[in-house]
């Protein structure tokens, strides 16, 4: 049984904050692997300003290099756009592994807008990664009105495979202020250096 974290996102672009938070979460949760699920298109984000999928995928692969973070294009290949559908498919495809969903405290305030978010929470446990400046918003999130009944202390996070979903834990991770929005503002054409996809053997593609 592998202990696997799932982190979805646009990765527009992937940056050191993604990497640092992911590695810290892997340690806090005792994960064997963490999969970055690069979204072809986030239903809650505008298409304007979104770099081509191939560039975002390539930036994630570059940022994850040398770690146990695996980059996946499974949403593109499955044709799913909503997290609940993607996670349901993954859990069915890998019945002998255990999965936990990761999100940032900046995402939690919008969680109630996700498709079937309660069904998602009933499918796998959730770990929330702290981000600077979003702690109060996360605790006041509309979804927490329901999720607060299923909170597990961060100190018990390594035992998440024993939890029954719904289950959520707010992890206290080292802060990292890196922002994809700020990186795009500094370099509007960042994606051009990823115009040619990274050469990879077919066997390296996950899921």
N, C-alpha and C positions, 0 to 999 in steps of 0.2 A: 504494500500500500504506500503510494507516494502522497506526501502532504504538499498540496499545490495551491498557491495563491493566484487569483485572477484579478488583473487590473486593466480595466478598459479605458480607452481615451482616444482623443484625436492625435495626440503626439505631434503637435503642429507648431514647432518641432519637438522631438524628444530632447530632453536636456538633463543636465547634471542633477537637478532637483528630483526628477523622476528616478534617476539611478540611485541617488543617496537615500531617498525615502523608501524605495523598494528594498534596498539592501538592509536598511534598518528594520523594516517590517518583517523581512525574512528571518532576521535574528530574533525579533520579539515573538514571532509565531512559530519558530522552529520549522520553517518550510524547507522542503527538498528542492523545490523549484518555484519560480514565480513567472506566470505567463502574462506578457503584455499583449492585450487584444487590441490591435490597431483598428479603429472604427472607420469604415468607408465613408460614413456620414452620420454625425450625431444629430438625432432629430431635434434636440434642444439648442443646437448651435447654428448660426447662420452660415450659409454656404460661402458667402463673400469673405474673402481673406483666408479661406481654407486652401492649403497647398495641395497639389496632386497626391493621390493616395500612394503612388509608388515612392515619392520623395519622403512622405511621412514614415512609411514602412522602412525605408533605407536609413533614415535618421535614427529610428528606434533600434535597428540592428547594430548600427555603429555605436550607439550609446550603451547597449547591453553587452558589448563584446567583452569577453574575459570574465563573465559572471555566470551564475546559475539562473539568470533571467533569460527566458525564451520569448522570442517575438513571434506572434502568430497572426496570420491573415484569415483565420477561420471564419470570421464574420463575412468577409468578402466571398469566400468559397461556399458558405452555407446560404448566403443571401439574406441573413438576418440583419435587422437594424435596431432591434430592441434587446436590451441586456437580458431580460427574462427569457426570451426565446433562445439567445445564444447560450446562456448558462444551462437551460434545460437540455439543450442538445449535447453540451459537453458532459454533463453528469450522466446522461444516457450512454454516451460513447465510451466513457471511461468508468465503468461501474466499480472497479476495484480500487480506485483512487479516491482521496478525500479532497474537497475543494473548499476554499473560503474566498469570499468576494472582498476586495479592497477598494476603498474610496477615500478621498481627501475630505477634510472638514469643510472645504470650500464647496464641495458637491452635496453634502448632506442636506443643506437648506432647500435644495431642489429635488430631493429624492421623492417627495410625494407627487411630483409631476411625471415620474417615470411610469411607463406602462406596467400595470399589474405589480406595483412595487411591493405590496404585501405578499403576493405569491412568490416573488423573488426572495424575499426575506424568509419565507417558509421553506425555500428550496435548499439554501446553503447559509452557513453563518456569515456574518459581515464584520470586517475590521475597519475602523475609521482611522486614517492616518492624520495626525495633527499637522496643521499648516499655520504659519505665523499670521495672526490677525483675524482668524476665523473661529476661534474657540467659542465665543459668546453666541455667534450665529448658529453654530452647530448644535449647541445645547438647547437653543430656542427653536430649532427646526420643527416644522409642522409634523413631519414624520415621527419625530421623537415622542410626540404625544402618545403614540401607539408602541413604538420600539422601547420606550423607557422601562416597560415591564419585562424586557428580555435582555437587559444590560448585564454583562459579565465584567468584573474588575480587570483592568489591564494586567494586573499581577498574575492573573490566571490564564493569560492569552496562549501560552504554550500548550494548554490542555484543551484547545478548541475542538479537537476531534471527538472529545467526549460530550460536547454540547449538542443539544437537540435544537434545530432551527424551529422558530426564530431565535436568533442569538446575535448579539452585537457587543463589540468591545471598542472603546475609544483608546487608541494607543498613544502613548506619550513618546514621540520620536524627536531626535535632534532637529531643531528648526533649520529650514533652508528657504531663503527668500526668492530663489530663482523663479522667474515667471516666463511662460511661453509668450504671453502678450508683449512683455517688455523686449524679449529677444526679437520678436517680429518687427517691433518698432525700430529697433537698432539696425536690422538688416531685412528689408522687405523682400529681397531676392534670395533669402537663405536656401530656398529649395533648389536653386539652379545647380548647386554643386552636387545634388543628388539626381540630376537629370538622367544619368546613365545608371540603371539599377546595379547594385553590388553583385558581383559574380558569386554565385552560391551553388553548391551541389544540390540536386533535387532532394537528397536524403536529409538535408538540413532543415527543410520546411517542416513545421510542426503541425500536429492535429489533422 
